[in-house]
Amino acid sequence: MPQRGTLLTHFPSLRSLNLSSNALLTLHPAVFSNLGALCLLDLSNCSITYLHTDAFKGLEKLQTLLLRSNSLQELEVPFFLPLRSLLHLNLQNNALMYVDTLMLQLMEVIPRVLLDGNPWVCDCATYPLQQWLKRRQAMHVTCVSPLELRGQDIATLESWELGCQKSQRFPRDVSPAQQTTATNNNTTAPPAGKGGRSWPYLVGFLVAAISISILVALVAKCKLCHKNFTSYRHRPLPETSSIGGSPLEEGTGWDSENPPVSSVTGLHVEDDDGFIEDNYIQPSEQLPEEEERESHISI
């Protein structure tokens, strides 16, 4: 197997290649890229521990890929992308303990997939694999650990057996048969009185909306009160009568240092009255005095 370049360069029309029982260990990138017509590739019992993401690049027509009895511990998603025509995938007797959810989605389009003989760990992380096996009606894919589930078919296990739900505690006087019956009832039938999980979000939304509305109303009310308080702080001017001009009442809120309005107003009134009397002297009253003054001057 070349570490660089391609294998069997002069056989571009090769349709079947059996490399089983060879010590390959690692497949280098694009080592089969020149075999575009290959339909079957057997890499069984080759002690392969790792598959490069581009190991099967160029094998777009490959239909059968046999990888059984190797030492693969994980499968990477890009490893499947070039295999668009794959119909049969054999991964039996490897070292796989888990399979990624996206990897299961990619294997969904492959009609025949063999996964038994791997040391599957049956815990909550195996739940996607269990559901995938149930849809495919696959059997004989058994657990290796934990010890209490060893040898049991993964597809037949319940979710609580995988540890995806909290284990129940029973009194000491309850028999194992009663514990199993009670656990099955709790698993199959939801407990009474529990509704959907959406109502807490609805209640929270309503409480938040009501709180925001109250805050907006309080802010608007505070602004209105402040505006009214500011308008009432203006002091009214002292009211005077139209005849005398004196203030109506004392104690209108004016400071004691200011001069009394009555005295000032009275002075203005007297000055105005004298000015009015002087301006309104009749011309007939001035004539005799002027004549006497002229007669004295002529004498």
BELMOMO-V52640 format. One record per backbone hydrogen bond with DSSP energy under -0.5 kcal/mol. NH is the residue of the N-H (numbers start at 1). CO is the residue of the C=O. If there is no record, write none. Layout:
NH_CO + NH_CO
//
This chain:
7_31 + 11_8 + 14_11 + 17_40 + 19_17 + 19_42 + 21_44 + 22_19 + 24_22 + 24_46 + 25_46 + 26_24 + 27_50 + 28_26 + 30_54 + 31_28 + 32_55 + 33_30 + 35_32 + 36_34 + 37_12 + 38_35 + 39_15 + 40_15 + 41_64 + 42_17 + 43_41 + 43_66 + 45_68 + 46_43 + 47_69 + 49_25 + 50_25 + 52_27 + 52_50 + 55_52 + 57_54 + 59_56 + 60_58 + 62_59 + 63_39 + 64_39 + 65_88 + 66_41 + 67_65 + 67_90 + 69_92 + 71_48 + 73_49 + 79_76 + 80_77 + 81_77 + 82_78 + 83_80 + 84_82 + 86_83 + 87_63 + 88_63 + 89_112 + 90_65 + 91_89 + 91_114 + 93_116 + 94_91 + 95_72 + 97_73 + 104_100 + 105_101 + 106_102 + 107_103 + 108_104 + 108_105 + 109_106 + 110_107 + 111_109 + 112_87 + 113_111 + 114_89 + 115_113 + 118_115 + 120_118 + 120_142 + 121_97 + 122_120 + 122_145 + 123_121 + 126_123 + 127_124 + 130_126 + 131_127 + 132_128 + 133_129 + 134_130 + 135_131 + 136_132 + 137_133 + 137_134 + 138_133 + 142_140 + 143_152 + 144_120 + 145_120 + 149_146 + 150_147 + 151_143 + 152_149 + 154_141 + 156_153 + 157_154 + 162_158 + 163_160 + 164_159 + 170_168 + 174_171 + 179_175 + 180_176 + 181_177 + 182_178 + 183_179 + 184_180 + 185_181 + 186_182 + 187_183 + 188_184 + 189_185 + 194_191 + 195_193 + 202_198 + 203_199 + 204_200 + 205_201 + 206_202 + 207_203 + 208_204 + 209_205 + 210_206 + 211_207 + 212_208 + 213_209 + 214_210 + 215_211 + 216_212 + 217_213 + 218_214 + 219_215 + 220_216 + 221_217 + 222_218 + 223_219 + 224_220 + 225_221 + 226_222 + 227_223 + 228_224 + 229_225 + 230_226 + 231_227 + 232_228 + 233_229 + 233_230 + 234_231 + 241_246 + 245_241 + 248_239 + 258_255 + 264_260 + 265_261 + 266_262 + 267_263 + 268_264 + 269_265 + 270_266 + 271_267 + 272_268 + 273_269 + 274_270 + 275_271 + 276_272 + 277_273 + 278_274 + 279_275 + 280_276 + 281_278 + 285_282 + 286_282 + 286_283 + 287_283 + 288_284 + 290_286 + 291_287 + 292_288 + 293_289 + 294_290 + 295_291 + 296_292 + 297_293 + 298_294 + 299_295
//
